[in-house]
Amino acid sequence: MVVLEEVKKHYGRLKLYIDGEWVESESTDVHPVMNPAKDEVIAEVPFATKEEVERAIEAAKEAFEKWRELPMPSRIQYLFKLKNVLEEHAEEISRITTQNHGKIIDESRGETRRLIENVEAACAVAYSLSKGEHMDQIAAGIDETLIREPLGVFGIIGPFNFPALVPFWFMPYAIVLGCTVVIKPSEITPVPMHWTMKVMEKVGLPPGVVNVVHGSKDVAETLITHPDVKGVTFVGSTRVGRHVYKLAAEHGKRAIVQAGAKNFIVVMPDANLEKAIPTLMSSFFGNTGQRCLSGANLVAVGDIYEPLKKKFVEAASRLKLGYGLDESVNMGPVVTKRAKERIIGYIEKGIEEGAKLILDGRNVKVEEYPNGYFLGPSVFDDVTPDMTIAKEEIFGPVACILRAENLDEAIEMINKSNYGNEACIFTSSGKWAREFRRRVQAGNIGINIGIAAPMAFFPFAGMKDSFFGVLHGQIDCVDFFTDKKVVVTRWW
């Protein structure tokens, strides 16, 4: 299969997008942006100065005063245009995502599709959920109405693993409801959002409604603490997420924080392995294991253990690694050299703690791309719940096989975890499935599903250390970007 050419070989020094214009950053703090499959620089990203971030916030604040006055149907028209231009440019956004992140092209296409679905859901939200509620005659001659009003400027802090999608968990809902935003993409994978913003220019949004600044911790903290920012959204690790949530609270800000995970996939003795195994491959090794819904701990219940282990390892060993723009590839590289080293460190820790490495992906070679950050699937057997590799988020293509005597023991394992992002079960029993989904402490539940990814019109759930806050990403954020005003009326 011939590898497709990228949209560009190099994107130059990325600019900031402030008040409807592309701005050359004055920052001298500039970092390379890599293609992880080739170990090649594809862009340079300047970390914006504090003054530049403040300019973006000021632009959003000024835009808010006019944007909130625009009638709702007019704001919706912008989203209709946004959907159309994203559809038109979906393939190039997907290819750029693969180029910068490393995921295979089908996964990038899926990310872009979910991105567009959030724009569609935001259109529906505006019609169905943002309208007020009215009750006549709550007392003699008195009526009562509930009105939702937009709050103002919000910061959106994006992750590296879904660089185009995650800002769209929030941005379309914010702007259709009358708010304005400043987006900070991941400094590791800033090109997809940069390119998506170029596509969005065709929509003709008023200057300042959507702004993009680049940077790392300092830029994020400026967004969180600035007095004109009403709240922030964050998707990333639990360690950073806890800091974001605490800092936001200290400054009286709203925050949605979707954090880390350690997901358990339970396979019952009656599971259909022929159908389950391909799904398990996607769960554990899709996106090279770099997603918060990736399978991590594979729990074999009862006598399914041996056949499951055999088929799982055989399937994992057949996955083809390579550059994700090659349509025949099953798994791309991890995102950075540092990520590769960290994942290898976890593999070595697993061996040190006594787990048995039955499939070793550390020394895999991809001849066409010898400098890429490739790791093959790694599978551990003889893993116990107290081991580091069973407890901590590895965020890479590493699977741990654990044994459970029955469903009760499997559920106990899951509920002892500090995380609660996703839990899945493979079974032919409705009774077991129902018991699992009722008793398991996790926000996203899969039944014969390996990646329980909610559609845009459902919240992206999470529990325990996988989530901080009250409202979740996607549809839940309607309440996040608005406040409720209750008007009690009597006319004499």
Secondary structure, DSSP 8 states (H G I E B T S, - for coil): ------S-S---B--EEETTEEE----S-EEEEEETTTTEEEEEEE---HHHHHHHHHHHHHHHHHHTTS-HHHHHHHHHHHHHHHHHTHHHHHHHHHHHH---HHHHHHHHHHHHHHHHHHHHHHHHTSS-EEEEEEETTEEEEEEEEE--EEEEE--SSSTTTGGGGTHHHHHHTT-EEEEE--SSS-HHHHHHHHHHGGG---TTSEEE---SHHHHHHHHH-TTEEEEEEES-HHHHHHHHHHHHHTT-EEEEE----EEEEE-TT--HHHHHHHHHHHHHGGGG-STT-EEEEEEEGGGHHHHHHHHHHHHHT--BS-TTSTT-SB---S-HHHHHHHHHHHHHHHHTT-EEEE--TT---TT-TTS-----EEEES--TTSHHHHS---SSEEEEEEESSHHHHHHHHHHSSEESEEEEE-S-HHHHHHHHHH---SEEEES-S-----TTSEE--EETTEESSS-EETTHHHHSEEEEEEEEE--
